Amino acid sequence: MPAASSSSPVYFWRDTEPSTGYLSQWYPCAFTDDANPSIIYRSAEHYMMYHKAQLFADHAVAAEILAAPHPRTVKALGRKVAGFSDAVWKAHREAIVRRGNLLKFTRPADVRDGRWLVKLHGTEEEVSIRELLLRTGERELVEASPMDRIWGIGFGAAKAGVVGREKWGLNLLGKALMDVREQLRRDGESGGKGAKEAENAKQEDGADQK
């Protein structure tokens, strides 16, 4: 894998990766949504799958998702949503994931959460995951999952820079995160504004569909 530079992509995948884990859908950072502040989402994966279940009015599975402690269980529950329609999901999935990630980076359930405030490796500097995202600048964010060609590119980081981009998957998660980053940049220091402006995101039909 080529050495990273200020212009090279930021490859991420697993939530346990020291420098990029916070970009993962599975990263355990609880957050809330002003639309229903009584709900605490344990991860962006919880938000995504909860709203997938709600989209198809499967309230039983939605409740199970909120109660599930681990994103792996949540992902499995998401596959059990009754009345699922691929066409309907494709029309809404990107807006749901964008909004979930905007909330993740702006609406921590507890700002004292060690997953929201991260101590940089080798330093005593403690920064929020929001600040970490902004520090990626204009670099492309790429989910280098070798097992997912929809939300990721279908290749691990070691192969991503070697194979031609024409072989990459859709990288929908990376694109959603870049959209969130741009929203945060526009909002400047007003992190809350972005989440409020995103209230209409759930009405979007999602862009760049497969």
Secondary structure, DSSP 4 states (H G I P E B T S, - for coil): -PPP-TTS-EEE--TT-TTTGGGSTT----EE-TTSTT-EESSHHHHHHHHHHHHTT-HHHHHHHHH-SSHHHHHHHHTT-TT--HHHHHHHHHHHHHHHHHHHHH-BS-TT-TTTEEEPTTS--EEEHHHHHHTTTTPPEEE--TT-SSSS-SS-HHHHTTS-GGG----HHHHHHHHHHHHHHHHTT-HHHHHHHGGGGGG---SS--
